[in-house]
Amino acid sequence: MMTSNGEREFPPTFLRRCLQLEMKLDKKKLAKIVKSHLNYKPEFETQVEELIAEFIKQCQEKDIATDQLLNAVYLVLKNIDPLRNKKELLNTLWKSLSSLDGL
């Protein structure tokens, strides 16, 4: 099993030997992933749902990964915000994987 977030093209001869699956993430699947990794308390459900909705919106604009969502949820729920601004924190965490911005 191999995974790829589409950063590069694989040779056609390799791809012929593979079964390719594209994973589509929705709110329900993301909520299960976040819950299984972070096991947060029920009182944080609304905050998590808001972060997931914003994450899905960001996914439509840029190439970001689920681990970036997990990092954001963890920091927000633990109230760890070194930037002292939630919006700026999310923008920093949710940088596109396919761009060189910020390097």
Backbone atoms as SQL, in Angstrom:
CREATE TABLE atoms (id INTEGER PRIMARY KEY, chain TEXT, resi INTEGER, resn TEXT, atom TEXT, x REAL, y REAL, z REAL);
INSERT INTO atoms VALUES
  (1, 'A', 1, 'MET', 'N', 0.848, -1.167, 0.000),
  (2, 'A', 1, 'MET', 'CA', 0.000, 0.000, 0.000),
  (3, 'A', 1, 'MET', 'C', 0.899, 1.237, 0.000),
  (4, 'A', 2, 'MET', 'N', 0.538, 2.172, -0.831),
  (5, 'A', 2, 'MET', 'CA', 1.248, 3.452, -0.908),
  (6, 'A', 2, 'MET', 'C', 0.225, 4.569, -0.849),
  (7, 'A', 3, 'THR', 'N', 0.640, 5.700, -0.325),
  (8, 'A', 3, 'THR', 'CA', -0.225, 6.870, -0.349),
  (9, 'A', 3, 'THR', 'C', 0.511, 8.012, -1.019),
  (10, 'A', 4, 'SER', 'N', -0.260, 8.910, -1.560),
  (11, 'A', 4, 'SER', 'CA', 0.302, 10.088, -2.199),
  (12, 'A', 4, 'SER', 'C', -0.705, 11.217, -2.085),
  (13, 'A', 5, 'ASN', 'N', -0.226, 12.416, -1.854),
  (14, 'A', 5, 'ASN', 'CA', -1.136, 13.565, -1.857),
  (15, 'A', 5, 'ASN', 'C', -0.973, 14.358, -3.149),
  (16, 'A', 6, 'GLY', 'N', -0.606, 13.649, -4.215),
  (17, 'A', 6, 'GLY', 'CA', -0.607, 14.245, -5.540),
  (18, 'A', 6, 'GLY', 'C', 0.508, 15.230, -5.808),
  (19, 'A', 7, 'GLU', 'N', 1.568, 15.168, -5.041),
  (20, 'A', 7, 'GLU', 'CA', 2.659, 16.132, -5.223),
  (21, 'A', 7, 'GLU', 'C', 3.493, 15.856, -6.461),
  (22, 'A', 8, 'ARG', 'N', 3.441, 14.616, -6.948),
  (23, 'A', 8, 'ARG', 'CA', 4.226, 14.286, -8.143),
  (24, 'A', 8, 'ARG', 'C', 3.506, 13.236, -8.954),
  (25, 'A', 9, 'GLU', 'N', 3.902, 13.131, -10.194),
  (26, 'A', 9, 'GLU', 'CA', 3.319, 12.150, -11.102),
  (27, 'A', 9, 'GLU', 'C', 4.094, 10.840, -10.983),
  (28, 'A', 10, 'PHE', 'N', 3.369, 9.730, -11.006),
  (29, 'A', 10, 'PHE', 'CA', 4.010, 8.421, -11.039),
  (30, 'A', 10, 'PHE', 'C', 4.060, 7.939, -12.479),
  (31, 'A', 11, 'PRO', 'N', 5.068, 7.151, -12.831),
  (32, 'A', 11, 'PRO', 'CA', 5.180, 6.662, -14.209),
  (33, 'A', 11, 'PRO', 'C', 3.991, 5.775, -14.576),
  (34, 'A', 12, 'PRO', 'N', 3.539, 5.866, -15.829),
  (35, 'A', 12, 'PRO', 'CA', 2.404, 5.057, -16.282),
  (36, 'A', 12, 'PRO', 'C', 2.617, 3.555, -16.079),
  (37, 'A', 13, 'THR', 'N', 3.849, 3.079, -16.266),
  (38, 'A', 13, 'THR', 'CA', 4.116, 1.650, -16.087),
  (39, 'A', 13, 'THR', 'C', 3.885, 1.217, -14.633),
  (40, 'A', 14, 'PHE', 'N', 4.175, 2.083, -13.711),
  (41, 'A', 14, 'PHE', 'CA', 3.919, 1.806, -12.298),
  (42, 'A', 14, 'PHE', 'C', 2.420, 1.841, -12.014),
  (43, 'A', 15, 'LEU', 'N', 1.757, 2.857, -12.520),
  (44, 'A', 15, 'LEU', 'CA', 0.327, 3.027, -12.263),
  (45, 'A', 15, 'LEU', 'C', -0.515, 1.889, -12.833),
  (46, 'A', 16, 'ARG', 'N', -0.054, 1.296, -13.944),
  (47, 'A', 16, 'ARG', 'CA', -0.776, 0.159, -14.523),
  (48, 'A', 16, 'ARG', 'C', -0.859, -1.012, -13.557),
  (49, 'A', 17, 'ARG', 'N', 0.094, -1.100, -12.671),
  (50, 'A', 17, 'ARG', 'CA', 0.159, -2.210, -11.717),
  (51, 'A', 17, 'ARG', 'C', -0.515, -1.884, -10.385),
  (52, 'A', 18, 'CYS', 'N', -1.163, -0.739, -10.326),
  (53, 'A', 18, 'CYS', 'CA', -1.762, -0.287, -9.073),
  (54, 'A', 18, 'CYS', 'C', -3.277, -0.189, -9.169),
  (55, 'A', 19, 'LEU', 'N', -3.899, -0.362, -8.046),
  (56, 'A', 19, 'LEU', 'CA', -5.316, -0.062, -7.909),
  (57, 'A', 19, 'LEU', 'C', -5.371, 1.301, -7.233),
  (58, 'A', 20, 'GLN', 'N', -5.830, 2.301, -7.965),
  (59, 'A', 20, 'GLN', 'CA', -5.839, 3.660, -7.443),
  (60, 'A', 20, 'GLN', 'C', -7.185, 3.977, -6.801),
  (61, 'A', 21, 'LEU', 'N', -7.136, 4.493, -5.596),
  (62, 'A', 21, 'LEU', 'CA', -8.326, 4.918, -4.886),
  (63, 'A', 21, 'LEU', 'C', -8.148, 6.369, -4.464),
  (64, 'A', 22, 'GLU', 'N', -9.171, 7.146, -4.692),
  (65, 'A', 22, 'GLU', 'CA', -9.134, 8.543, -4.246),
  (66, 'A', 22, 'GLU', 'C', -10.085, 8.665, -3.066),
  (67, 'A', 23, 'MET', 'N', -9.552, 9.135, -1.958),
  (68, 'A', 23, 'MET', 'CA', -10.362, 9.257, -0.750),
  (69, 'A', 23, 'MET', 'C', -11.005, 10.635, -0.692),
  (70, 'A', 24, 'LYS', 'N', -12.303, 10.643, -0.660),
  (71, 'A', 24, 'LYS', 'CA', -13.054, 11.885, -0.499),
  (72, 'A', 24, 'LYS', 'C', -13.421, 12.015, 0.973),
  (73, 'A', 25, 'LEU', 'N', -13.084, 13.125, 1.557),
  (74, 'A', 25, 'LEU', 'CA', -13.398, 13.339, 2.966),
  (75, 'A', 25, 'LEU', 'C', -14.614, 14.238, 3.101),
  (76, 'A', 26, 'ASP', 'N', -15.479, 13.873, 4.008),
  (77, 'A', 26, 'ASP', 'CA', -16.632, 14.708, 4.307),
  (78, 'A', 26, 'ASP', 'C', -16.642, 14.996, 5.805),
  (79, 'A', 27, 'LYS', 'N', -17.594, 15.795, 6.231),
  (80, 'A', 27, 'LYS', 'CA', -17.657, 16.201, 7.639),
  (81, 'A', 27, 'LYS', 'C', -17.723, 15.001, 8.577),
  (82, 'A', 28, 'LYS', 'N', -18.522, 14.021, 8.210),
  (83, 'A', 28, 'LYS', 'CA', -18.702, 12.854, 9.071),
  (84, 'A', 28, 'LYS', 'C', -17.397, 12.061, 9.228),
  (85, 'A', 29, 'LYS', 'N', -16.729, 11.822, 8.105),
  (86, 'A', 29, 'LYS', 'CA', -15.469, 11.070, 8.152),
  (87, 'A', 29, 'LYS', 'C', -14.400, 11.849, 8.925),
  (88, 'A', 30, 'LEU', 'N', -14.318, 13.142, 8.664),
  (89, 'A', 30, 'LEU', 'CA', -13.332, 13.951, 9.376),
  (90, 'A', 30, 'LEU', 'C', -13.618, 13.977, 10.875),
  (91, 'A', 31, 'ALA', 'N', -14.883, 14.053, 11.245),
  (92, 'A', 31, 'ALA', 'CA', -15.245, 14.054, 12.671),
  (93, 'A', 31, 'ALA', 'C', -14.814, 12.742, 13.329),
  (94, 'A', 32, 'LYS', 'N', -14.994, 11.620, 12.625),
  (95, 'A', 32, 'LYS', 'CA', -14.559, 10.325, 13.169),
  (96, 'A', 32, 'LYS', 'C', -13.041, 10.268, 13.317),
  (97, 'A', 33, 'ILE', 'N', -12.334, 10.805, 12.328),
  (98, 'A', 33, 'ILE', 'CA', -10.865, 10.814, 12.383),
  (99, 'A', 33, 'ILE', 'C', -10.393, 11.655, 13.565),
  (100, 'A', 34, 'VAL', 'N', -10.949, 12.857, 13.702),
  (101, 'A', 34, 'VAL', 'CA', -10.549, 13.757, 14.793),
  (102, 'A', 34, 'VAL', 'C', -10.874, 13.123, 16.144),
  (103, 'A', 35, 'LYS', 'N', -12.069, 12.569, 16.281),
  (104, 'A', 35, 'LYS', 'CA', -12.489, 11.953, 17.545),
  (105, 'A', 35, 'LYS', 'C', -11.575, 10.783, 17.910),
  (106, 'A', 36, 'SER', 'N', -11.229, 9.959, 16.926),
  (107, 'A', 36, 'SER', 'CA', -10.390, 8.790, 17.214),
  (108, 'A', 36, 'SER', 'C', -8.964, 9.180, 17.591),
  (109, 'A', 37, 'HIS', 'N', -8.464, 10.269, 17.029),
  (110, 'A', 37, 'HIS', 'CA', -7.099, 10.699, 17.345),
  (111, 'A', 37, 'HIS', 'C', -7.021, 11.518, 18.628),
  (112, 'A', 38, 'LEU', 'N', -8.011, 12.357, 18.871),
  (113, 'A', 38, 'LEU', 'CA', -7.910, 13.305, 19.979),
  (114, 'A', 38, 'LEU', 'C', -8.845, 13.012, 21.152),
  (115, 'A', 39, 'ASN', 'N', -9.868, 12.195, 20.916),
  (116, 'A', 39, 'ASN', 'CA', -10.789, 11.789, 21.982),
  (117, 'A', 39, 'ASN', 'C', -11.177, 12.952, 22.902),
  (118, 'A', 40, 'TYR', 'N', -11.682, 14.011, 22.318),
  (119, 'A', 40, 'TYR', 'CA', -12.054, 15.213, 23.060),
  (120, 'A', 40, 'TYR', 'C', -13.373, 15.027, 23.804),
  (121, 'A', 41, 'LYS', 'N', -13.625, 15.903, 24.756),
  (122, 'A', 41, 'LYS', 'CA', -14.848, 15.851, 25.561),
  (123, 'A', 41, 'LYS', 'C', -16.034, 16.377, 24.745),
  (124, 'A', 42, 'PRO', 'N', -17.247, 15.900, 25.062),
  (125, 'A', 42, 'PRO', 'CA', -18.446, 16.308, 24.310),
  (126, 'A', 42, 'PRO', 'C', -18.683, 17.818, 24.281),
  (127, 'A', 43, 'GLU', 'N', -18.257, 18.546, 25.288),
  (128, 'A', 43, 'GLU', 'CA', -18.490, 19.995, 25.304),
  (129, 'A', 43, 'GLU', 'C', -17.690, 20.732, 24.219),
  (130, 'A', 44, 'PHE', 'N', -16.744, 20.048, 23.584),
  (131, 'A', 44, 'PHE', 'CA', -15.956, 20.668, 22.517),
  (132, 'A', 44, 'PHE', 'C', -16.506, 20.352, 21.125),
  (133, 'A', 45, 'GLU', 'N', -17.597, 19.616, 21.066),
  (134, 'A', 45, 'GLU', 'CA', -18.172, 19.165, 19.787),
  (135, 'A', 45, 'GLU', 'C', -18.430, 20.329, 18.819),
  (136, 'A', 46, 'THR', 'N', -19.011, 21.412, 19.309),
  (137, 'A', 46, 'THR', 'CA', -19.334, 22.557, 18.442),
  (138, 'A', 46, 'THR', 'C', -18.067, 23.173, 17.870),
  (139, 'A', 47, 'GLN', 'N', -17.053, 23.352, 18.711),
  (140, 'A', 47, 'GLN', 'CA', -15.781, 23.921, 18.230),
  (141, 'A', 47, 'GLN', 'C', -15.154, 23.037, 17.167),
  (142, 'A', 48, 'VAL', 'N', -15.181, 21.731, 17.394),
  (143, 'A', 48, 'VAL', 'CA', -14.598, 20.788, 16.436),
  (144, 'A', 48, 'VAL', 'C', -15.367, 20.840, 15.117),
  (145, 'A', 49, 'GLU', 'N', -16.684, 20.867, 15.185),
  (146, 'A', 49, 'GLU', 'CA', -17.501, 20.942, 13.967),
  (147, 'A', 49, 'GLU', 'C', -17.201, 22.213, 13.179),
  (148, 'A', 50, 'GLU', 'N', -17.007, 23.326, 13.877),
  (149, 'A', 50, 'GLU', 'CA', -16.673, 24.592, 13.208),
  (150, 'A', 50, 'GLU', 'C', -15.312, 24.501, 12.528),
  (151, 'A', 51, 'LEU', 'N', -14.344, 23.898, 13.205),
  (152, 'A', 51, 'LEU', 'CA', -13.007, 23.746, 12.612),
  (153, 'A', 51, 'LEU', 'C', -13.055, 22.826, 11.391),
  (154, 'A', 52, 'ILE', 'N', -13.832, 21.768, 11.469),
  (155, 'A', 52, 'ILE', 'CA', -13.955, 20.846, 10.332),
  (156, 'A', 52, 'ILE', 'C', -14.605, 21.557, 9.143),
  (157, 'A', 53, 'ALA', 'N', -15.646, 22.329, 9.397),
  (158, 'A', 53, 'ALA', 'CA', -16.310, 23.067, 8.314),
  (159, 'A', 53, 'ALA', 'C', -15.339, 24.052, 7.659),
  (160, 'A', 54, 'GLU', 'N', -14.568, 24.752, 8.464),
  (161, 'A', 54, 'GLU', 'CA', -13.581, 25.700, 7.923),
  (162, 'A', 54, 'GLU', 'C', -12.489, 24.952, 7.161),
  (163, 'A', 55, 'PHE', 'N', -12.070, 23.803, 7.669),
  (164, 'A', 55, 'PHE', 'CA', -11.049, 22.991, 7.012),
  (165, 'A', 55, 'PHE', 'C', -11.521, 22.552, 5.627),
  (166, 'A', 56, 'ILE', 'N', -12.767, 22.079, 5.546),
  (167, 'A', 56, 'ILE', 'CA', -13.321, 21.640, 4.259),
  (168, 'A', 56, 'ILE', 'C', -13.347, 22.806, 3.273),
  (169, 'A', 57, 'LYS', 'N', -13.715, 23.980, 3.759),
  (170, 'A', 57, 'LYS', 'CA', -13.711, 25.177, 2.909),
  (171, 'A', 57, 'LYS', 'C', -12.295, 25.474, 2.408),
  (172, 'A', 58, 'GLN', 'N', -11.318, 25.380, 3.297),
  (173, 'A', 58, 'GLN', 'CA', -9.925, 25.627, 2.919),
  (174, 'A', 58, 'GLN', 'C', -9.428, 24.580, 1.914),
  (175, 'A', 59, 'CYS', 'N', -9.893, 23.344, 2.044),
  (176, 'A', 59, 'CYS', 'CA', -9.480, 22.272, 1.123),
  (177, 'A', 59, 'CYS', 'C', -9.883, 22.574, -0.312),
  (178, 'A', 60, 'GLN', 'N', -10.954, 23.324, -0.482),
  (179, 'A', 60, 'GLN', 'CA', -11.405, 23.681, -1.823),
  (180, 'A', 60, 'GLN', 'C', -10.498, 24.737, -2.452),
  (181, 'A', 61, 'GLU', 'N', -9.783, 25.483, -1.618),
  (182, 'A', 61, 'GLU', 'CA', -8.926, 26.563, -2.097),
  (183, 'A', 61, 'GLU', 'C', -7.461, 26.164, -2.205),
  (184, 'A', 62, 'LYS', 'N', -7.032, 25.219, -1.360),
  (185, 'A', 62, 'LYS', 'CA', -5.621, 24.834, -1.368),
  (186, 'A', 62, 'LYS', 'C', -5.456, 23.376, -0.977),
  (187, 'A', 63, 'ASP', 'N', -4.295, 22.861, -1.245),
  (188, 'A', 63, 'ASP', 'CA', -3.959, 21.465, -1.002),
  (189, 'A', 63, 'ASP', 'C', -3.473, 21.314, 0.441),
  (190, 'A', 64, 'ILE', 'N', -4.362, 20.863, 1.334),
  (191, 'A', 64, 'ILE', 'CA', -3.980, 20.650, 2.730),
  (192, 'A', 64, 'ILE', 'C', -4.372, 19.243, 3.156),
  (193, 'A', 65, 'ALA', 'N', -3.787, 18.769, 4.254),
  (194, 'A', 65, 'ALA', 'CA', -3.969, 17.382, 4.670),
  (195, 'A', 65, 'ALA', 'C', -4.637, 17.285, 6.039),
  (196, 'A', 66, 'THR', 'N', -5.168, 16.106, 6.296),
  (197, 'A', 66, 'THR', 'CA', -5.902, 15.858, 7.531),
  (198, 'A', 66, 'THR', 'C', -5.048, 16.093, 8.771),
  (199, 'A', 67, 'ASP', 'N', -3.755, 15.797, 8.696),
  (200, 'A', 67, 'ASP', 'CA', -2.919, 16.027, 9.883),
  (201, 'A', 67, 'ASP', 'C', -2.861, 17.512, 10.244),
  (202, 'A', 68, 'GLN', 'N', -3.026, 18.384, 9.261),
  (203, 'A', 68, 'GLN', 'CA', -3.070, 19.821, 9.550),
  (204, 'A', 68, 'GLN', 'C', -4.343, 20.165, 10.329),
  (205, 'A', 69, 'LEU', 'N', -5.440, 19.492, 10.011),
  (206, 'A', 69, 'LEU', 'CA', -6.675, 19.668, 10.780),
  (207, 'A', 69, 'LEU', 'C', -6.472, 19.178, 12.209),
  (208, 'A', 70, 'LEU', 'N', -5.870, 18.018, 12.362),
  (209, 'A', 70, 'LEU', 'CA', -5.630, 17.471, 13.704),
  (210, 'A', 70, 'LEU', 'C', -4.779, 18.412, 14.546),
  (211, 'A', 71, 'ASN', 'N', -3.751, 18.985, 13.954),
  (212, 'A', 71, 'ASN', 'CA', -2.911, 19.945, 14.680),
  (213, 'A', 71, 'ASN', 'C', -3.724, 21.151, 15.120),
  (214, 'A', 72, 'ALA', 'N', -4.555, 21.659, 14.228),
  (215, 'A', 72, 'ALA', 'CA', -5.374, 22.833, 14.550),
  (216, 'A', 72, 'ALA', 'C', -6.358, 22.529, 15.669),
  (217, 'A', 73, 'VAL', 'N', -7.048, 21.406, 15.572),
  (218, 'A', 73, 'VAL', 'CA', -8.020, 21.046, 16.602),
  (219, 'A', 73, 'VAL', 'C', -7.322, 20.886, 17.949),
  (220, 'A', 74, 'TYR', 'N', -6.198, 20.206, 17.955),
  (221, 'A', 74, 'TYR', 'CA', -5.459, 20.012, 19.203),
  (222, 'A', 74, 'TYR', 'C', -5.098, 21.345, 19.849),
  (223, 'A', 75, 'LEU', 'N', -4.499, 22.243, 19.072),
  (224, 'A', 75, 'LEU', 'CA', -4.064, 23.530, 19.621),
  (225, 'A', 75, 'LEU', 'C', -5.246, 24.385, 20.085),
  (226, 'A', 76, 'VAL', 'N', -6.320, 24.385, 19.311),
  (227, 'A', 76, 'VAL', 'CA', -7.490, 25.190, 19.679),
  (228, 'A', 76, 'VAL', 'C', -8.143, 24.629, 20.945),
  (229, 'A', 77, 'LEU', 'N', -8.305, 23.316, 21.022),
  (230, 'A', 77, 'LEU', 'CA', -8.949, 22.735, 22.195),
  (231, 'A', 77, 'LEU', 'C', -8.099, 22.849, 23.455),
  (232, 'A', 78, 'LYS', 'N', -6.796, 22.835, 23.288),
  (233, 'A', 78, 'LYS', 'CA', -5.894, 23.003, 24.435),
  (234, 'A', 78, 'LYS', 'C', -5.646, 24.477, 24.745),
  (235, 'A', 79, 'ASN', 'N', -6.263, 25.337, 23.927),
  (236, 'A', 79, 'ASN', 'CA', -6.101, 26.782, 24.082),
  (237, 'A', 79, 'ASN', 'C', -4.630, 27.207, 23.990),
  (238, 'A', 80, 'ILE', 'N', -3.934, 26.578, 23.063),
  (239, 'A', 80, 'ILE', 'CA', -2.530, 26.906, 22.802),
  (240, 'A', 80, 'ILE', 'C', -2.498, 27.731, 21.524),
  (241, 'A', 81, 'ASP', 'N', -2.246, 28.991, 21.658),
  (242, 'A', 81, 'ASP', 'CA', -2.233, 29.873, 20.490),
  (243, 'A', 81, 'ASP', 'C', -1.054, 30.828, 20.607),
  (244, 'A', 82, 'PRO', 'N', 0.122, 30.395, 20.127),
  (245, 'A', 82, 'PRO', 'CA', 1.301, 31.261, 20.235),
  (246, 'A', 82, 'PRO', 'C', 1.153, 32.565, 19.450),
  (247, 'A', 83, 'LEU', 'N', 0.244, 32.601, 18.492),
  (248, 'A', 83, 'LEU', 'CA', 0.070, 33.798, 17.675),
  (249, 'A', 83, 'LEU', 'C', -0.991, 34.733, 18.265),
  (250, 'A', 84, 'ARG', 'N', -1.729, 34.258, 19.276),
  (251, 'A', 84, 'ARG', 'CA', -2.765, 35.047, 19.960),
  (252, 'A', 84, 'ARG', 'C', -3.892, 35.494, 19.029),
  (253, 'A', 85, 'ASN', 'N', -4.079, 34.731, 17.953),
  (254, 'A', 85, 'ASN', 'CA', -5.123, 35.064, 16.989),
  (255, 'A', 85, 'ASN', 'C', -5.513, 33.767, 16.278),
  (256, 'A', 86, 'LYS', 'N', -6.717, 33.278, 16.552),
  (257, 'A', 86, 'LYS', 'CA', -7.135, 31.977, 16.021),
  (258, 'A', 86, 'LYS', 'C', -7.083, 31.928, 14.497),
  (259, 'A', 87, 'LYS', 'N', -7.546, 32.988, 13.836),
  (260, 'A', 87, 'LYS', 'CA', -7.550, 33.012, 12.371),
  (261, 'A', 87, 'LYS', 'C', -6.127, 32.928, 11.820),
  (262, 'A', 88, 'GLU', 'N', -5.219, 33.668, 12.415),
  (263, 'A', 88, 'GLU', 'CA', -3.817, 33.646, 11.984),
  (264, 'A', 88, 'GLU', 'C', -3.185, 32.278, 12.258),
  (265, 'A', 89, 'LEU', 'N', -3.556, 31.677, 13.397),
  (266, 'A', 89, 'LEU', 'CA', -3.056, 30.342, 13.723),
  (267, 'A', 89, 'LEU', 'C', -3.488, 29.337, 12.662),
  (268, 'A', 90, 'LEU', 'N', -4.773, 29.355, 12.301),
  (269, 'A', 90, 'LEU', 'CA', -5.277, 28.420, 11.289),
  (270, 'A', 90, 'LEU', 'C', -4.621, 28.661, 9.933),
  (271, 'A', 91, 'ASN', 'N', -4.433, 29.915, 9.554),
  (272, 'A', 91, 'ASN', 'CA', -3.759, 30.218, 8.287),
  (273, 'A', 91, 'ASN', 'C', -2.328, 29.699, 8.279),
  (274, 'A', 92, 'THR', 'N', -1.669, 29.765, 9.422),
  (275, 'A', 92, 'THR', 'CA', -0.298, 29.269, 9.530),
  (276, 'A', 92, 'THR', 'C', -0.265, 27.752, 9.443),
  (277, 'A', 93, 'LEU', 'N', -1.193, 27.098, 10.142),
  (278, 'A', 93, 'LEU', 'CA', -1.231, 25.633, 10.148),
  (279, 'A', 93, 'LEU', 'C', -1.710, 25.058, 8.825),
  (280, 'A', 94, 'TRP', 'N', -2.609, 25.772, 8.156),
  (281, 'A', 94, 'TRP', 'CA', -3.215, 25.246, 6.954),
  (282, 'A', 94, 'TRP', 'C', -2.568, 25.823, 5.694),
  (283, 'A', 95, 'LYS', 'N', -1.261, 25.829, 5.655),
  (284, 'A', 95, 'LYS', 'CA', -0.525, 26.232, 4.456),
  (285, 'A', 95, 'LYS', 'C', -0.655, 25.128, 3.416),
  (286, 'A', 96, 'SER', 'N', -0.717, 25.522, 2.166),
  (287, 'A', 96, 'SER', 'CA', -0.835, 24.565, 1.069),
  (288, 'A', 96, 'SER', 'C', 0.390, 23.672, 1.014),
  (289, 'A', 97, 'LEU', 'N', 0.164, 22.379, 0.794),
  (290, 'A', 97, 'LEU', 'CA', 1.257, 21.422, 0.683),
  (291, 'A', 97, 'LEU', 'C', 1.971, 21.513, -0.664),
  (292, 'A', 98, 'SER', 'N', 1.301, 22.079, -1.638),
  (293, 'A', 98, 'SER', 'CA', 1.878, 22.100, -2.986),
  (294, 'A', 98, 'SER', 'C', 2.519, 23.433, -3.349),
  (295, 'A', 99, 'SER', 'N', 2.606, 24.343, -2.403),
  (296, 'A', 99, 'SER', 'CA', 3.245, 25.623, -2.721),
  (297, 'A', 99, 'SER', 'C', 4.507, 25.788, -1.887),
  (298, 'A', 100, 'LEU', 'N', 5.307, 26.712, -2.278),
  (299, 'A', 100, 'LEU', 'CA', 6.539, 27.002, -1.555),
  (300, 'A', 100, 'LEU', 'C', 6.401, 28.237, -0.683),
  (301, 'A', 101, 'ASP', 'N', 5.161, 28.699, -0.475),
  (302, 'A', 101, 'ASP', 'CA', 4.925, 29.879, 0.352),
  (303, 'A', 101, 'ASP', 'C', 5.491, 29.672, 1.747),
  (304, 'A', 102, 'GLY', 'N', 6.149, 30.647, 2.243),
  (305, 'A', 102, 'GLY', 'CA', 6.664, 30.609, 3.609),
  (306, 'A', 102, 'GLY', 'C', 7.970, 29.882, 3.768),
  (307, 'A', 103, 'LEU', 'N', 8.548, 29.382, 2.661),
  (308, 'A', 103, 'LEU', 'CA', 9.844, 28.696, 2.784),
  (309, 'A', 103, 'LEU', 'C', 10.987, 29.643, 2.556);
